[in-house]
Amino acid sequence: MQTSDNVEQAMPRYYAQRAAEYERVFDKPHRQADIATLKAWLRGQFAGRHVLEVATGTGFWLPEATADAASWLGTDLNAEVLAIARLKPLDFTRVGFELANAYALGDTLRGRRFDAAFAGLWFSHVPMSRREAWLRGLHAQLSRGARVVLMDNRYVDGDSTPVTRFDAEGNGFQRRQLSDGSEHEVLKNFPTADEFAALLGGRPFEFRELGYFWTLVYEV
Ligand SMILES: C[S@@+](CC[C@H](N)C(=O)[O-])C[C@H]1O[C@@H](n2cnc3c(N)ncnc32)[C@H](O)[C@@H]1O
């Protein structure tokens, strides 16, 4: 049984090891319509804004998401994934990357403020017991009225990797294999609109479900 400490260490190690093959997950033919919808939608979300991105990974969404942003700082714990993000066709006069721990953003950002935040396919990996603190830490980096955009996978029977167990606090775990044959157990949750209503404590929000993804937008 994994404790929450080693779960949080195992997850970034898994993504460092997966960096070169990460984007294969976006090749699934039946997900292409959703992916195209999301890319077009993301572009509009950040127009004219100074954006902080958490857990950027390989930067799959960035050519579209950053297109009209005033500035964009992509952050991740792993240098391996940011090295791939830096190869994307981006306007590097407005887009930059830095290593940062999503659970200690203030340590890296040191008072810099943003008027938008984005995290794609990240929130599903935040343990239930850390959700509130993670959101609080994110909001602390943002100016009043900033827009927060989260998006992630929906659980789709027969398509998603099955959840093989739940821990005592309700986190789900999937068993995943990389092309080198290594096996990894990864914490992956599938939050609902009701869970966000509780977490956001009465703040208005828009939760949208596509076939394979959900999106959440609200202001701080
Ligand atoms: C599922 S990937 C998401 C990548 C990208 N945002 C996307 O939508 O494709 C999760 C990312 O979280 C990063 N990560 C894991 N733990 C982290 C932490 N504590 N702080 C920052 N990034 C972390 C991993 O390196 C990985 O790039």
The ligand as an ORCA input file, in Angstrom:
! r2SCAN-3c Opt
* xyz 0 1
  C      -0.650     14.146    -16.948
  S       0.733     15.201    -17.093
  C      -0.058     16.661    -17.706
  C       0.771     17.388    -18.708
  C       0.067     18.497    -19.493
  N      -0.445     19.527    -18.628
  C      -1.012     17.979    -20.398
  O      -2.174     18.422    -20.301
  O      -0.697     17.149    -21.275
  C       1.086     15.593    -15.431
  C       2.345     16.437    -15.244
  O       2.478     16.752    -13.848
  C       3.863     16.873    -13.587
  N       4.025     16.821    -12.121
  C       3.941     15.769    -11.297
  N       4.078     16.137    -10.014
  C       4.259     17.482    -10.033
  C       4.437     18.457     -9.029
  N       4.448     18.134     -7.725
  N       4.571     19.741     -9.401
  C       4.561     20.096    -10.715
  N       4.382     19.227    -11.713
  C       4.230     17.925    -11.382
  C       4.487     15.737    -14.355
  O       5.848     15.949    -14.566
  C       3.648     15.781    -15.646
  O       4.292     16.582    -16.612
*
